[in-house]
Amino acid sequence: MNSKRPVNLDLTTIRLPLPAYTSILHRISGVILFVGIAFLLYGLDLSLGSREGFEQFTECLTSPVAKFITWGLLTGLGYHFVAGIKHLLMDAGIGETKESGKAGAQVTLVLGVALSILAGVWVW
C-alpha cells in the first residue's frame, strides 16, 4: 500500500459536480416521501374512521404546520418524479456524457423548483 497517497479529510474543500448534488437531493426526497407516508396514512385512517374524524382532519389541514408538511411532501414528490425520469432516460442511454449529465442536472433542478413553486401556490 502506498502511504504517500494524498488524503483529503476536510469535507469543506471537496467540490462535487452538479449531478452529484442532484443525486443526493433525489435520495433525500425519497426519504422525505417515505417518512411522509406516516402523515398521509394517519390522515387517511382518521378521515375514513367517522364523519367527525373527517371533519377533524380537514380542520387540521388548515393549520400552517399541516400546509407546510403537505407542501414538503408535494415538493419531494415532484423532485423525486423529475429526477426519476432523468434516471430512466440515462438507463435508456440518453444523457450519459459529462456535458449532458450536467445539462440534465440543471433541467432537473429547474423543473424541481418550478414544481415546488406550483405546489406552494396550490397548497396556500
N, C-alpha and C positions, 0 to 999 in steps of 0.2 A: 504494500500500500504506500502510495506516495504521500509523505507528510507535508510536502511543500505546496499542496493544492490550496488555492485561495478559499477562505471560509468567510462568508458574509452572514453574520448573525444579527445585524442591525436591520430589522424589518422596515424601518422608516426609509431606508435608502433603496429598497428593492422597487423597481419600476415594472409593473405588469403591463402587458399590452391591453388595449381596449376590449378585445374579445374575451380576455380572461376575466375582466370585471363583469361583463355581461353574463358570463357563465356562472360566476359567483352569485350574481343577482338572481339568476334563474333558479339556483338551488335554494336561496333564501326565500324566494316567492313560493317555492314548493313547500317549504317548512311552514310558512305563514298559512298556506291553504290547508295543510294537514292539521295545524293547531286550530284553525278557524272552523273546522268541521264540528268541533265540540259546541261552539256557539250556535251553529246552524242546527245541529241535532237537538239542542236544548229548546230552541225556538220552535222547531217542528213538533217536538213532544208536547210542549206547553200549548201550542195553538190547536193541536188535534185532540187534546185531552178533554176540553169542555169549551163552552161558549165564553165563560169567564176567563179561562186561560188564553183564549184567542184575543180577547179584549185587553188582557194584561200584557200580552206580548206586543200587540200593536201600539199600546201606550208606551211600552219600554223602547220601542223602535224610534220614538220621537225624541229621546234624550240625545244630547250631543255625544256621549260616550258610545252609544249604540250606533249612531250615524258614523262616527269615526271608525269603529270596528267594521261596519259594513263597507265603508269606503276603502279601508285597508284590504279587505277580502277581495273586493272587486278590482282594486289596483293589482293585487297579487295575481288574481286570475287572468287579467288582461295581459300583464307582462309575461306570465308563465305560458300563456297561449301563443303570444308572438314569438317568444324565444323557442318554444317547441316547434313552431312552423319553420323557423330558421334551421333548427337541428334536423328536421325532416328533409329540408332542401339539401343540407350538407350530406345527409345519408344517401341522397339520390345523386350525389356528385356535383351539385351546383354550389359554387361559392367556397371551394376548398383551398384556394390560393391565399396567400398572405394579404394581398390587397383586397380581394373580395371578402375575406373574413373581417377585415376592418370596416369595410363598407356595410356588410351585413350587421355588424355590431352597432354601427351608427344608426342604421334603419331601425333596428330592434329598440334602441333607446328612445328614438324619436317617437315611434309608434307606442311604446310603453308610456311615455309622458303624455301623449295625446289621449290614450285610453284612460289614464289616471285623471286627467282634467275632465273628460266626459263623465267618468264615474262620479267625480265630485259634484259636477253640475246636476247629475241625476239624483244623487243622494240628498244634497242640500237644495 
